């Protein structure tokens, strides 16, 4: 199985511009024969908590249909980040598009204290069953909490997909944490981070993949857009440059 994590620079609050950019990354993933592609935290709007309520959408929003069409046509699973409308509240969510299947959503279950004024937590772990693998999405802060990876493993996951938006200090902790949970729980781990301004900090990229022994397979830099492909069959990862618009 080939899993693609995207590292990109979102345009704050501009769903249309970010959608166009997402599609170019999806096409790059398809060109590398990826089976699944996923994006950083709140990728369709940028990590902008103060804008989230005005930008929140339901998973059935017609603007998302373009991702379902691409999933159906090219037989690829796609995970995009966005603020999810939840009964008058907002969640930090991801919508997952599977070929010719209903859309599924996942909302961040463990929130950082700074997020509490803007978001409510989700309930329950989404699992993606693909071929012989069970994949567990995780969103930023919760992916640094040992309990989240432990719960995912107890549910049968063998691959951990971390969708994040992290400044330098948090990413430094993350690149120590992810190989540790990979070793402890026998998980392959792949992380998608964004680059550039996010809320009141700068996201520093460094999207990466580790095998289930916690060995770093590949890591992107702090500024470039592009993708990282984890090939689970051979235990290798490769980096590919951003498509040009």
Beta strands, then each sheet from edge to edge (+ up, - down):
strand 1: 2-7
strand 2: 36-38
strand 3: 77-86
strand 4: 89-97
strand 5: 104-107
strand 6: 127-130
strand 7: 133-139
strand 8: 159-164
strand 9: 188-193
strand 10: 195-198
strand 11: 201-204
strand 12: 208-210
strand 13: 216-219
strand 14: 226-231
strand 15: 236-241
sheet 1: 5+ 4- 3+ 2+ 1+ 14- 15+
sheet 2: 6+ 7- 8- 9- 12+ 13-
sheet 3: 10+ 11-
end
